[in-house]
């Protein structure tokens, strides 16, 4: 693979780290290994590995977006119910 521009040492380290995770996963089905931040299995706590120049565990990646859409859909649903009641009462 040919990258355009200069690659920083941090980016090279990130590349090596990701290769370690993938190699571990290919070998034994588990990406975790010595010297790596633990990549948690997905569970009810919605934990995941935040991959960046420095890796860290995190939770609920899109919680705010999900909450927004839940609220929005609830408001739309309530609005439609109100409209239907109004139409039915006029009939």
C-alpha positions as CSV (number, residue, x, y, z in Angstrom):
1,X,0.0,0.0,0.0
2,X,1.4,3.4,-1.0
3,X,0.4,6.3,1.2
4,X,0.6,9.8,-0.1
5,X,2.4,12.3,2.1
6,X,4.4,11.6,5.3
7,X,3.2,9.2,7.9
8,X,3.9,10.1,11.5
9,X,5.4,7.7,14.0
10,X,2.0,7.8,15.9
11,X,0.2,6.6,12.7
12,X,2.8,3.9,12.2
13,X,2.2,2.7,15.8
14,X,-1.6,2.8,15.2
15,X,-1.1,0.6,12.1
16,X,1.0,-1.9,14.0
17,X,-1.5,-2.0,16.9
18,X,-4.4,-2.7,14.5
19,X,-2.4,-5.4,12.8
20,X,-1.8,-7.0,16.2
21,X,-5.5,-7.0,17.0
22,X,-6.4,-8.5,13.6
23,X,-3.6,-11.1,13.8
24,X,-4.8,-12.1,17.3
25,X,-8.3,-12.4,16.1
26,X,-7.3,-14.4,13.0
27,X,-5.3,-16.8,15.2
28,X,-7.7,-17.5,18.0
29,X,-10.9,-15.5,17.5
30,X,-10.0,-13.0,20.2
31,X,-8.3,-9.7,19.3
32,X,-6.9,-9.1,22.7
33,X,-3.2,-9.8,23.5
34,X,-0.3,-8.7,25.6
35,X,0.4,-5.0,25.6
36,X,-2.9,-4.1,23.9
37,X,-5.9,-2.2,25.5
38,X,-8.6,-4.8,26.1
39,X,-11.1,-5.0,23.3
40,X,-14.4,-5.8,25.2
41,X,-16.9,-8.2,23.9
42,X,-20.2,-6.4,23.0
43,X,-22.7,-6.8,25.8
44,X,-25.7,-5.1,27.4
45,X,-23.4,-2.3,28.6
46,X,-22.6,-1.5,24.9
47,X,-18.9,-1.4,25.5
48,X,-16.5,-1.1,22.5
49,X,-12.9,-0.2,21.8
50,X,-12.5,3.4,20.7
51,X,-9.8,3.2,18.0
52,X,-7.6,6.3,17.5
53,X,-4.0,7.1,17.9
54,X,-4.6,5.9,21.5
55,X,-7.1,3.2,22.1
56,X,-9.5,3.2,25.1
57,X,-12.6,1.4,26.2
58,X,-15.9,3.3,25.8
59,X,-19.6,2.8,26.1
60,X,-22.7,3.6,24.1
61,X,-21.2,5.0,21.0
62,X,-24.4,6.6,19.7
63,X,-26.4,7.1,22.8
64,X,-27.2,10.8,22.2
65,X,-28.2,10.2,18.6
66,X,-30.4,7.2,19.6
67,X,-32.0,9.3,22.4
68,X,-32.7,12.1,19.9
69,X,-34.4,9.8,17.4
70,X,-36.4,8.0,20.1
71,X,-37.7,11.4,21.2
72,X,-38.4,12.5,17.7
73,X,-40.2,9.4,16.7
74,X,-42.3,9.5,19.9
75,X,-43.3,13.1,19.1
76,X,-44.2,12.2,15.5
77,X,-46.3,9.3,16.7
78,X,-48.1,11.4,19.3
79,X,-48.7,14.1,16.7
80,X,-50.2,11.5,14.3
81,X,-52.5,10.1,17.1
82,X,-53.7,13.6,17.9
83,X,-54.4,14.3,14.2
84,X,-56.3,10.9,13.9
85,X,-58.4,11.7,16.9
86,X,-59.3,15.1,15.5
87,X,-60.3,13.6,12.1
88,X,-62.3,10.8,13.8
89,X,-64.2,13.3,16.0
90,X,-65.0,15.4,13.0
91,X,-66.6,12.4,11.2
